[in-house]
Amino acid sequence: MKVVILSSLSWSLINFRGALIARMVAQGHDVLACAPDEEPEVLARLAAMGVRFRCTPMARAGTNPLHDARTLFHYLRLLRAERPDVVVAYTQKPIIYGGLAARLLGRSRYFAIMSGLGYVFSGEAQDRRWLRAAVSRLYRSGVRRAECIFVFNGDDHREMLDSGIVSSGQRVMQVPGSGIDVRHFAQAPLPDGPFTFLMVGRLMRDKGVGEYVEAARLLRRKHPDARFLLLSRPETENPTGYSAADLRQWREEGLIEILPETRDVRSFVASAHVFVLPSYYREGLPRTILEALAIGRPVITTDMPGCRDPIQPGVNGLLVPPRDAPALAAAMERLASDPALVGNMAQAARQRAVDVYDVDKVNCTLMDVMRLQGKEPVTVPPSRGVTRATLTPEGA
C-alpha cells in the first residue's frame, strides 16, 4: 500500500515516528513523509530507510487563515497526485488540514494521532475561549471521517467529547504514546556523587520551570550538595515563555545548572538520580518521561493529564499537585533522603517502560488497527535516528 504521513516538523518523523515508519517499510509499504522544513540529517535518514520526502508549507504556530489555506491547498494537490491508500497525520495542523484534504478527495483511509491537545486546551488559555471554540470546530472538521483517532491518555478523549471534537460514535483508541525504543534507551546504573535532579523541557511557565527553580531553592537548605540540572532553551515567542535573561539570573544565583539543547539526551538522564517534570501544560504523554523510565530513573511529575499516566505513585515515581513548588520540593526531598527507595524505583521504572511502553508493542497495535500489518512477523532494526532532548512536544 501507499502511505502518506503528514507532520509539522521534519525531525519528529524520525524522533517520534521513526520506528513506525521503519515497520511500514519492512512490511513492503511505499511511504511518503511530509513536513514543512527540510533538515538534511532527517532527510538522509529517511532516504536510507527507503522513504520519500515532500516539503509541505505550513506556519506551525501562526493563525493567519491565508497561510492555513495554503497548507490545505498543498495537501489537496499532494493527495490528488499521490493517490495514497492511507493517510496518517499527527499534530494540530496536519490533523486538521490533512483530514480536510483526505475528506474532500474521498480516496484514502485517514488516521489521526492526537499526541496532545496543547496550550489552547490548558488552564493557561481559559480566558481565550473563543480560540478554543475555533480550534475545536477545525479539529471536528478534520477528524470527521477518520477511520480511527489515536489518543495518548483518557483525559484527552473526554475533553474531545466535551468540546465536540469527536462524537460518541467515532472510533477513538488510547495507545501508550509513541512508545520508546528500550534498546536505544538502555537501562543505566544510578550515578555516584552528589544527588542529582534533571528536568528536560521547553523554557515555559506551564512546563513548571518556575516551580522547579523554586523547589531547588527550598531543597538546597536541607541538601546543600544536591545538583539541579535544567536542559532547556528560551521560548521568547511563546505566551508563557521565559527569556535568556531569566536563565542568566538562575545561573548567577547558583541554583540551577543550565544544559544546552542536545542531540542525544541519554547521557544527561543517566547522570541524574531522579527525573523531574512539574508540567501543567496540556500534555499528551511526555516523551521525556518515557525516556527517563526506560533508562531506569524514578520520575517526579504532576498529577495532570498525560503526565500521570506512566507513573505508579510510590513504585516508579511520585505525583505532586501542579503549580505547587513546596509539594514538589517535599517529593524531591523524600527521594534525596532515601537512596534505597530510589534504587527500587529505578528498577520499577525500567520494568514499566519495557512492559507497557516498548515502541515495538505500540507500533504493532497501530499497524493492526490501520490494517497495515502483514500476516508474517517482520524484523525491524533498532531506531538510530535523530535522538534529541524532546523540547518540542508532539502535540505542538
C-alpha positions as a Markdown table, in Angstrom:
| # | Residue | x | y | z |
|---|---|---|---|---|
| 1 | Met | 0.0 | 0.0 | 0.0 |
| 2 | Lys | 1.0 | 3.6 | -0.4 |
| 3 | Val | 1.1 | 5.6 | 2.9 |
| 4 | Val | 1.4 | 9.3 | 3.3 |
| 5 | Ile | 2.5 | 10.6 | 6.7 |
| 6 | Leu | 1.8 | 14.3 | 7.5 |
| 7 | Ser | 3.8 | 16.1 | 10.2 |
| 8 | Ser | 4.6 | 19.6 | 11.3 |
| 9 | Leu | 8.3 | 19.2 | 11.9 |
| 10 | Ser | 10.7 | 17.0 | 9.9 |
| 11 | Trp | 12.8 | 15.7 | 12.9 |
| 12 | Ser | 9.7 | 14.4 | 14.6 |
| 13 | Leu | 9.4 | 11.9 | 11.7 |
| 14 | Ile | 12.5 | 10.2 | 13.0 |
| 15 | Asn | 12.3 | 11.1 | 16.7 |
| 16 | Phe | 8.7 | 10.2 | 17.2 |
| 17 | Arg | 7.7 | 8.1 | 14.2 |
| 18 | Gly | 10.9 | 6.6 | 13.0 |
| 19 | Ala | 10.2 | 3.1 | 14.3 |
| 20 | Leu | 6.7 | 3.1 | 13.0 |
| 21 | Ile | 7.9 | 4.3 | 9.5 |
| 22 | Ala | 10.5 | 1.5 | 9.6 |
| 23 | Arg | 7.9 | -1.1 | 10.3 |
| 24 | Met | 5.7 | 0.2 | 7.5 |
| 25 | Val | 8.7 | -0.1 | 5.1 |
| 26 | Ala | 9.6 | -3.6 | 6.4 |
| 27 | Gln | 6.0 | -4.6 | 5.6 |
| 28 | Gly | 6.5 | -3.6 | 2.0 |
| 29 | His | 4.5 | -0.3 | 2.0 |
| 30 | Asp | 5.5 | 2.7 | -0.1 |
| 31 | Val | 5.9 | 5.5 | 2.4 |
| 32 | Leu | 5.9 | 9.3 | 1.7 |
| 33 | Ala | 6.8 | 11.5 | 4.7 |
| 34 | Cys | 5.8 | 15.2 | 4.7 |
| 35 | Ala | 6.9 | 18.2 | 6.7 |
| 36 | Pro | 7.2 | 22.0 | 6.2 |
| 37 | Asp | 11.0 | 22.0 | 6.8 |
| 38 | Glu | 13.9 | 20.1 | 5.3 |
| 39 | Glu | 16.5 | 19.1 | 7.8 |
| 40 | Pro | 19.4 | 17.4 | 5.9 |
| 41 | Glu | 20.1 | 14.8 | 8.6 |
| 42 | Val | 16.5 | 13.8 | 8.8 |
| 43 | Leu | 16.1 | 13.6 | 5.0 |
| 44 | Ala | 19.3 | 11.4 | 4.9 |
| 45 | Arg | 17.8 | 9.0 | 7.5 |
| 46 | Leu | 14.5 | 8.8 | 5.7 |
| 47 | Ala | 16.3 | 8.1 | 2.3 |
| 48 | Ala | 18.3 | 5.4 | 3.9 |
| 49 | Met | 15.1 | 3.8 | 5.0 |
| 50 | Gly | 13.7 | 4.0 | 1.5 |
| 51 | Val | 11.2 | 6.7 | 2.4 |
| 52 | Arg | 10.4 | 9.6 | 0.1 |
| 53 | Phe | 10.0 | 13.1 | 1.4 |
| 54 | Arg | 7.9 | 16.0 | 0.3 |
| 55 | Cys | 8.1 | 19.6 | 1.8 |
| 56 | Thr | 4.6 | 20.9 | 2.5 |
| 57 | Pro | 4.4 | 24.6 | 3.5 |
| 58 | Met | 2.9 | 25.4 | 6.9 |
| 59 | Ala | 3.0 | 28.2 | 9.5 |
| 60 | Arg | 3.3 | 25.9 | 12.6 |
| 61 | Ala | 2.3 | 28.5 | 15.2 |
| 62 | Gly | 0.6 | 31.1 | 13.0 |
| 63 | Thr | -3.1 | 31.9 | 12.9 |
| 64 | Asn | -3.3 | 33.6 | 9.5 |
| 65 | Pro | -6.1 | 31.9 | 7.6 |
| 66 | Leu | -4.4 | 32.6 | 4.3 |
| 67 | His | -1.3 | 30.6 | 5.4 |
| 68 | Asp | -3.5 | 27.7 | 6.6 |
| 69 | Ala | -5.4 | 27.8 | 3.3 |
| 70 | Arg | -2.1 | 27.4 | 1.5 |
| 71 | Thr | -1.3 | 24.3 | 3.6 |
| 72 | Leu | -4.7 | 22.9 | 2.7 |
| 73 | Phe | -4.2 | 23.6 | -1.0 |
| 74 | His | -0.8 | 21.8 | -1.0 |
| 75 | Tyr | -2.3 | 18.8 | 0.9 |
| 76 | Leu | -5.0 | 18.6 | -1.7 |
| 77 | Arg | -2.6 | 18.7 | -4.6 |
| 78 | Leu | -0.3 | 16.2 | -2.9 |
| 79 | Leu | -3.0 | 13.7 | -2.2 |
| 80 | Arg | -4.5 | 14.1 | -5.6 |
| 81 | Ala | -1.2 | 13.3 | -7.2 |
| 82 | Glu | -0.1 | 10.5 | -4.9 |
| 83 | Arg | -3.5 | 8.8 | -4.5 |
| 84 | Pro | -2.4 | 7.1 | -1.2 |
| 85 | Asp | -4.3 | 4.2 | 0.3 |
| 86 | Val | -3.7 | 5.5 | 3.8 |
| 87 | Val | -3.1 | 9.0 | 5.2 |
| 88 | Val | -1.7 | 9.3 | 8.8 |
| 89 | Ala | -1.5 | 12.8 | 10.4 |
| 90 | Tyr | -0.2 | 13.9 | 13.7 |
| 91 | Thr | 0.0 | 17.3 | 15.5 |
| 92 | Gln | -2.7 | 20.0 | 15.1 |
| 93 | Lys | -2.4 | 21.5 | 11.6 |
| 94 | Pro | -1.6 | 18.2 | 9.8 |
| 95 | Ile | -4.5 | 16.6 | 11.5 |
| 96 | Ile | -6.9 | 19.4 | 10.7 |
| 97 | Tyr | -5.9 | 20.2 | 7.1 |
| 98 | Gly | -4.7 | 16.7 | 6.2 |
| 99 | Gly | -8.1 | 15.4 | 7.4 |
| 100 | Leu | -10.0 | 18.0 | 5.4 |
| 101 | Ala | -8.0 | 17.2 | 2.2 |
| 102 | Ala | -8.5 | 13.4 | 2.6 |
| 103 | Arg | -12.2 | 14.0 | 3.2 |
| 104 | Leu | -12.6 | 16.3 | 0.2 |
| 105 | Leu | -10.9 | 13.8 | -2.1 |
| 106 | Gly | -12.5 | 10.8 | -0.6 |
| 107 | Arg | -9.9 | 8.3 | -1.8 |
| 108 | Ser | -7.8 | 7.4 | 1.3 |
| 109 | Arg | -8.4 | 5.8 | 4.6 |
| 110 | Tyr | -7.5 | 8.5 | 7.2 |
| 111 | Phe | -6.0 | 8.1 | 10.7 |
| 112 | Ala | -5.2 | 10.9 | 13.2 |
| 113 | Ile | -2.7 | 10.5 | 16.0 |
| 114 | Met | -3.7 | 13.1 | 18.7 |
| 115 | Ser | -0.5 | 13.2 | 20.7 |
| 116 | Gly | -1.8 | 16.1 | 22.9 |
| 117 | Leu | -4.3 | 18.9 | 22.9 |
| 118 | Gly | -1.7 | 21.5 | 23.8 |
| 119 | Tyr | -1.8 | 25.1 | 25.0 |
| 120 | Val | -5.3 | 26.0 | 23.7 |
| 121 | Phe | -6.9 | 23.4 | 26.0 |
| 122 | Ser | -4.7 | 24.1 | 29.0 |
| 123 | Gly | -5.6 | 26.1 | 32.1 |
| 124 | Glu | -3.4 | 28.9 | 30.8 |
| 125 | Ala | -5.8 | 29.6 | 27.9 |
| 126 | Gln | -9.0 | 29.6 | 29.9 |
| 127 | Asp | -9.6 | 33.3 | 29.1 |
| 128 | Arg | -9.3 | 32.6 | 25.3 |
| 129 | Arg | -12.5 | 30.5 | 25.0 |
| 130 | Trp | -13.1 | 31.9 | 21.5 |
| 131 | Leu | -9.8 | 30.4 | 20.4 |
| 132 | Arg | -10.6 | 27.0 | 22.0 |
| 133 | Ala | -14.0 | 27.0 | 20.3 |
| 134 | Ala | -12.5 | 27.8 | 16.9 |
| 135 | Val | -9.8 | 25.1 | 17.2 |
| 136 | Ser | -12.4 | 22.6 | 18.3 |
| 137 | Arg | -14.5 | 23.3 | 15.2 |
| 138 | Leu | -11.5 | 22.9 | 13.0 |
| 139 | Tyr | -10.5 | 19.7 | 14.7 |
| 140 | Arg | -14.0 | 18.4 | 14.3 |
| 141 | Ser | -13.9 | 19.1 | 10.6 |
| 142 | Gly | -10.5 | 17.4 | 10.2 |
| 143 | Val | -11.3 | 14.2 | 12.0 |
| 144 | Arg | -14.9 | 13.7 | 11.0 |
| 145 | Arg | -14.1 | 10.9 | 8.5 |
| 146 | Ala | -11.2 | 9.5 | 10.4 |
| 147 | Glu | -11.3 | 5.7 | 10.5 |
| 148 | Cys | -9.6 | 5.8 | 13.9 |
| 149 | Ile | -8.3 | 8.6 | 16.2 |
| 150 | Phe | -5.4 | 7.5 | 18.5 |
| 151 | Val | -5.1 | 9.4 | 21.8 |
| 152 | Phe | -2.3 | 9.1 | 24.4 |
| 153 | Asn | -4.5 | 9.5 | 27.5 |
| 154 | Gly | -8.1 | 9.2 | 28.6 |
| 155 | Asp | -8.4 | 12.8 | 29.7 |
| 156 | Asp | -7.8 | 14.0 | 26.1 |
| 157 | His | -10.6 | 11.7 | 24.9 |
| 158 | Arg | -13.0 | 13.2 | 27.5 |
| 159 | Glu | -12.0 | 16.7 | 26.5 |
| 160 | Met | -12.5 | 15.9 | 22.9 |
| 161 | Leu | -16.0 | 14.7 | 23.6 |
| 162 | Asp | -16.9 | 17.7 | 25.8 |
| 163 | Ser | -15.5 | 20.1 | 23.2 |
| 164 | Gly | -17.4 | 18.4 | 20.4 |
| 165 | Ile | -14.3 | 17.5 | 18.5 |
| 166 | Val | -15.5 | 13.9 | 18.3 |
| 167 | Ser | -18.8 | 12.2 | 18.7 |
| 168 | Ser | -19.6 | 9.3 | 21.0 |
| 169 | Gly | -19.9 | 7.1 | 17.9 |
| 170 | Gln | -16.4 | 7.8 | 16.5 |
| 171 | Arg | -13.7 | 5.3 | 17.0 |
| 172 | Val | -11.1 | 6.6 | 19.4 |
| 173 | Met | -8.4 | 4.4 | 20.8 |
| 174 | Gln | -6.0 | 5.1 | 23.6 |
| 175 | Val | -2.4 | 3.9 | 23.0 |
| 176 | Pro | 0.7 | 4.2 | 25.2 |
| 177 | Gly | 2.1 | 7.3 | 23.5 |
| 178 | Ser | 4.5 | 6.9 | 20.6 |
| 179 | Gly | 6.4 | 4.3 | 22.6 |
| 180 | Ile | 10.1 | 4.2 | 23.5 |
| 181 | Asp | 12.9 | 2.2 | 22.0 |
| 182 | Val | 14.0 | 0.3 | 25.1 |
| 183 | Arg | 17.1 | -0.9 | 23.3 |
| 184 | His | 18.3 | 2.5 | 22.3 |
| 185 | Phe | 17.3 | 4.0 | 25.7 |
| 186 | Ala | 19.0 | 1.2 | 27.6 |
| 187 | Gln | 19.0 | 0.9 | 31.4 |
| 188 | Ala | 21.9 | 2.7 | 33.1 |
| 189 | Pro | 23.2 | 2.3 | 36.7 |
| 190 | Leu | 22.5 | 5.1 | 39.1 |
| 191 | Pro | 25.4 | 7.5 | 39.2 |
| 192 | Asp | 27.8 | 8.1 | 42.1 |
| 193 | Gly | 28.4 | 11.5 | 43.6 |
| 194 | Pro | 26.0 | 14.2 | 44.8 |
| 195 | Phe | 22.3 | 13.5 | 44.5 |
| 196 | Thr | 21.2 | 15.0 | 41.1 |
| 197 | Phe | 17.9 | 16.0 | 39.7 |
| 198 | Leu | 17.2 | 16.6 | 36.0 |
| 199 | Met | 14.4 | 18.5 | 34.2 |
| 200 | Val | 14.2 | 18.5 | 30.4 |
| 201 | Gly | 11.6 | 20.8 | 28.9 |
| 202 | Arg | 10.9 | 23.9 | 27.0 |
| 203 | Leu | 11.5 | 27.2 | 28.9 |
| 204 | Met | 7.8 | 27.9 | 29.6 |
| 205 | Arg | 5.9 | 28.7 | 32.7 |
| 206 | Asp | 3.3 | 26.0 | 32.1 |
| 207 | Lys | 6.1 | 23.4 | 31.8 |
| 208 | Gly | 6.7 | 24.1 | 35.5 |
| 209 | Val | 10.2 | 25.6 | 35.1 |
| 210 | Gly | 9.5 | 28.2 | 37.8 |
| 211 | Glu | 8.3 | 25.6 | 40.3 |
| 212 | Tyr | 11.4 | 23.5 | 39.6 |
| 213 | Val | 13.6 | 26.6 | 40.3 |
| 214 | Glu | 11.7 | 27.4 | 43.5 |
| 215 | Ala | 11.8 | 23.7 | 44.7 |
| 216 | Ala | 15.6 | 23.7 | 44.1 |
| 217 | Arg | 15.8 | 26.9 | 46.3 |
| 218 | Leu | 13.8 | 25.2 | 49.1 |
| 219 | Leu | 15.6 | 21.9 | 48.9 |
| 220 | Arg | 19.1 | 23.4 | 48.9 |
| 221 | Arg | 18.5 | 24.3 | 52.5 |
| 222 | Lys | 18.5 | 20.7 | 53.6 |
| 223 | His | 20.6 | 19.2 | 50.9 |
| 224 | Pro | 23.3 | 21.9 | 50.1 |
| 225 | Asp | 25.3 | 19.4 | 47.9 |
| 226 | Ala | 22.4 | 18.4 | 45.7 |
| 227 | Arg | 22.6 | 19.3 | 42.0 |
| 228 | Phe | 19.7 | 20.6 | 39.9 |
| 229 | Leu | 20.1 | 20.3 | 36.1 |
| 230 | Leu | 17.9 | 22.0 | 33.6 |
| 231 | Leu | 18.1 | 21.1 | 29.9 |
| 232 | Ser | 16.1 | 23.7 | 28.1 |
| 233 | Arg | 16.0 | 26.6 | 25.6 |
| 234 | Pro | 14.4 | 30.0 | 25.7 |
| 235 | Glu | 10.9 | 30.3 | 24.2 |
| 236 | Thr | 10.7 | 34.0 | 23.6 |
| 237 | Glu | 7.7 | 33.8 | 21.2 |
| 238 | Asn | 5.6 | 31.5 | 23.4 |
| 239 | Pro | 3.0 | 33.3 | 25.5 |
| 240 | Thr | 4.2 | 31.5 | 28.7 |
| 241 | Gly | 7.9 | 31.6 | 27.8 |
| 242 | Tyr | 10.9 | 32.7 | 29.9 |
| 243 | Ser | 13.8 | 34.6 | 28.4 |
| 244 | Ala | 17.5 | 34.1 | 28.2 |
| 245 | Ala | 17.8 | 36.8 | 30.9 |
| 246 | Asp | 15.8 | 34.5 | 33.3 |
| 247 | Leu | 18.3 | 31.7 | 32.6 |
| 248 | Arg | 21.2 | 34.0 | 33.3 |
| 249 | Gln | 19.6 | 35.1 | 36.6 |
| 250 | Trp | 19.1 | 31.5 | 37.8 |
| 251 | Arg | 22.6 | 30.6 | 36.7 |
| 252 | Glu | 24.1 | 33.6 | 38.6 |
| 253 | Glu | 22.1 | 32.5 | 41.7 |
| 254 | Gly | 23.9 | 29.2 | 41.6 |
| 255 | Leu | 20.6 | 27.2 | 41.9 |
| 256 | Ile | 20.4 | 25.6 | 38.5 |
| 257 | Glu | 23.0 | 24.2 | 36.2 |
| 258 | Ile | 21.8 | 25.1 | 32.6 |
| 259 | Leu | 22.5 | 22.4 | 30.0 |
| 260 | Pro | 22.4 | 23.3 | 26.2 |
| 261 | Glu | 20.0 | 21.6 | 23.8 |
| 262 | Thr | 21.5 | 18.3 | 22.7 |
| 263 | Arg | 21.0 | 15.7 | 20.0 |
| 264 | Asp | 21.4 | 12.9 | 22.5 |
| 265 | Val | 19.7 | 13.2 | 25.9 |
| 266 | Arg | 20.7 | 9.7 | 27.2 |
| 267 | Ser | 24.0 | 10.7 | 28.9 |
| 268 | Phe | 22.3 | 13.5 | 30.8 |
| 269 | Val | 19.4 | 11.3 | 32.0 |
| 270 | Ala | 22.0 | 8.7 | 33.1 |
| 271 | Ser | 23.9 | 11.4 | 35.0 |
| 272 | Ala | 20.9 | 12.1 | 37.3 |
| 273 | His | 19.3 | 10.1 | 40.1 |
| 274 | Val | 15.7 | 11.4 | 39.5 |
| 275 | Phe | 13.9 | 13.0 | 36.6 |
| 276 | Val | 11.5 | 15.9 | 37.3 |
| 277 | Leu | 8.8 | 17.3 | 35.1 |
| 278 | Pro | 6.4 | 19.6 | 37.0 |
| 279 | Ser | 4.4 | 20.5 | 33.9 |
| 280 | Tyr | 0.8 | 21.8 | 33.9 |
| 281 | Tyr | 0.8 | 22.1 | 30.1 |
| 282 | Arg | -1.8 | 20.0 | 28.4 |
| 283 | Glu | 0.5 | 17.1 | 27.6 |
| 284 | Gly | -0.4 | 14.0 | 25.6 |
| 285 | Leu | 2.2 | 11.7 | 27.1 |
| 286 | Pro | 5.6 | 13.4 | 27.6 |
| 287 | Arg | 8.3 | 11.6 | 25.7 |
| 288 | Thr | 10.9 | 12.8 | 28.2 |
| 289 | Ile | 9.1 | 10.7 | 30.9 |
| 290 | Leu | 9.3 | 7.6 | 28.8 |
| 291 | Glu | 13.0 | 8.2 | 28.1 |
| 292 | Ala | 13.7 | 8.5 | 31.8 |
| 293 | Leu | 11.7 | 5.4 | 32.7 |
| 294 | Ala | 13.5 | 3.4 | 30.1 |
| 295 | Ile | 16.9 | 4.4 | 31.3 |
| 296 | Gly | 15.8 | 3.5 | 34.8 |
| 297 | Arg | 15.1 | 6.8 | 36.6 |
| 298 | Pro | 12.3 | 7.5 | 39.1 |
| 299 | Val | 10.1 | 10.3 | 37.9 |
| 300 | Ile | 8.5 | 13.1 | 39.9 |
| 301 | Thr | 5.8 | 14.8 | 37.9 |
| 302 | Thr | 2.4 | 16.4 | 38.3 |
| 303 | Asp | -1.0 | 14.8 | 38.7 |
| 304 | Met | -2.1 | 16.1 | 35.3 |
| 305 | Pro | -3.4 | 14.6 | 32.1 |
| 306 | Gly | -0.6 | 12.7 | 30.3 |
| 307 | Cys | 2.0 | 13.2 | 32.9 |
| 308 | Arg | 0.3 | 10.9 | 35.5 |
| 309 | Asp | -0.4 | 8.0 | 33.1 |
| 310 | Pro | 3.0 | 6.3 | 33.2 |
| 311 | Ile | 3.5 | 6.8 | 37.0 |
| 312 | Gln | 2.7 | 4.3 | 39.7 |
| 313 | Pro | 2.9 | 6.5 | 42.8 |
| 314 | Gly | 5.4 | 5.1 | 45.3 |
| 315 | Val | 6.5 | 2.4 | 42.8 |
| 316 | Asn | 8.3 | 4.1 | 39.9 |
| 317 | Gly | 7.9 | 7.7 | 40.9 |
| 318 | Leu | 5.8 | 10.3 | 42.7 |
| 319 | Leu | 3.0 | 12.6 | 41.7 |
| 320 | Val | 2.6 | 16.2 | 43.0 |
| 321 | Pro | -0.1 | 18.9 | 42.6 |
| 322 | Pro | 0.5 | 21.3 | 39.7 |
| 323 | Arg | 1.8 | 24.8 | 40.5 |
| 324 | Asp | 2.9 | 23.7 | 44.0 |
| 325 | Ala | 6.7 | 24.3 | 44.5 |
| 326 | Pro | 6.6 | 23.3 | 48.2 |
| 327 | Ala | 4.9 | 20.0 | 47.4 |
| 328 | Leu | 7.5 | 19.4 | 44.6 |
| 329 | Ala | 10.3 | 20.2 | 47.0 |
| 330 | Ala | 8.9 | 17.7 | 49.5 |
| 331 | Ala | 8.7 | 15.0 | 46.9 |
| 332 | Met | 12.3 | 15.7 | 45.8 |
| 333 | Glu | 13.5 | 15.7 | 49.4 |
| 334 | Arg | 11.8 | 12.4 | 50.1 |
| 335 | Leu | 13.9 | 10.7 | 47.3 |
| 336 | Ala | 17.1 | 12.6 | 48.1 |
| 337 | Ser | 16.8 | 11.3 | 51.7 |
| 338 | Asp | 16.2 | 7.6 | 50.7 |
| 339 | Pro | 18.7 | 6.1 | 48.3 |
| 340 | Ala | 17.2 | 2.6 | 48.8 |
| 341 | Leu | 13.8 | 3.8 | 47.7 |
| 342 | Val | 15.4 | 5.4 | 44.6 |
| 343 | Gly | 17.1 | 2.2 | 43.7 |
| 344 | Asn | 13.8 | 0.2 | 44.0 |
| 345 | Met | 12.0 | 2.8 | 41.9 |
| 346 | Ala | 14.7 | 2.8 | 39.3 |
| 347 | Gln | 14.2 | -0.9 | 38.7 |
| 348 | Ala | 10.4 | -0.5 | 38.6 |
| 349 | Ala | 10.8 | 2.4 | 36.2 |
| 350 | Arg | 12.7 | 0.3 | 33.7 |
| 351 | Gln | 10.2 | -2.6 | 34.0 |
| 352 | Arg | 7.3 | -0.2 | 33.4 |
| 353 | Ala | 8.9 | 1.0 | 30.2 |
| 354 | Val | 9.6 | -2.5 | 28.9 |
| 355 | Asp | 6.2 | -3.9 | 29.8 |
| 356 | Val | 3.9 | -1.1 | 28.7 |
| 357 | Tyr | 5.8 | 1.5 | 26.5 |
| 358 | Asp | 8.1 | -0.6 | 24.3 |
| 359 | Val | 7.8 | 1.0 | 20.9 |
| 360 | Asp | 7.6 | -2.3 | 19.1 |
| 361 | Lys | 4.4 | -3.2 | 21.1 |
| 362 | Val | 2.9 | 0.2 | 20.5 |
| 363 | Asn | 3.6 | 0.2 | 16.7 |
| 364 | Cys | 2.2 | -3.4 | 16.4 |
| 365 | Thr | -1.1 | -2.1 | 17.8 |
| 366 | Leu | -1.1 | 0.9 | 15.4 |
| 367 | Met | -0.3 | -1.2 | 12.4 |
| 368 | Asp | -3.0 | -3.7 | 13.3 |
| 369 | Val | -5.7 | -1.0 | 13.6 |
| 370 | Met | -4.6 | 0.6 | 10.4 |
| 371 | Arg | -4.6 | -2.8 | 8.7 |
| 372 | Leu | -1.0 | -2.3 | 7.5 |
| 373 | Gln | 0.3 | -5.3 | 9.4 |
| 374 | Gly | 1.2 | -8.4 | 7.3 |
| 375 | Lys | 0.4 | -11.9 | 8.4 |
| 376 | Glu | 4.1 | -12.8 | 8.7 |
| 377 | Pro | 6.2 | -11.2 | 11.5 |
| 378 | Val | 8.9 | -8.8 | 10.4 |
| 379 | Thr | 12.2 | -7.8 | 11.9 |
| 380 | Val | 12.5 | -4.0 | 12.3 |
| 381 | Pro | 16.1 | -2.7 | 13.0 |
| 382 | Pro | 16.6 | -0.7 | 16.1 |
| 383 | Ser | 15.9 | 3.0 | 15.5 |
| 384 | Arg | 19.0 | 5.1 | 15.3 |
| 385 | Gly | 17.6 | 8.3 | 14.1 |
| 386 | Val | 17.9 | 11.8 | 15.4 |
| 387 | Thr | 17.8 | 11.5 | 19.2 |
| 388 | Arg | 17.2 | 14.8 | 20.9 |
| 389 | Ala | 16.0 | 16.3 | 24.1 |
| 390 | Thr | 12.3 | 16.4 | 23.5 |
| 391 | Leu | 11.9 | 20.1 | 23.8 |
| 392 | Thr | 9.1 | 20.3 | 21.2 |
| 393 | Pro | 6.0 | 18.3 | 22.3 |
| 394 | Glu | 4.3 | 16.0 | 19.9 |
| 395 | Gly | 1.1 | 18.0 | 20.3 |
| 396 | Ala | 2.6 | 21.3 | 19.2 |
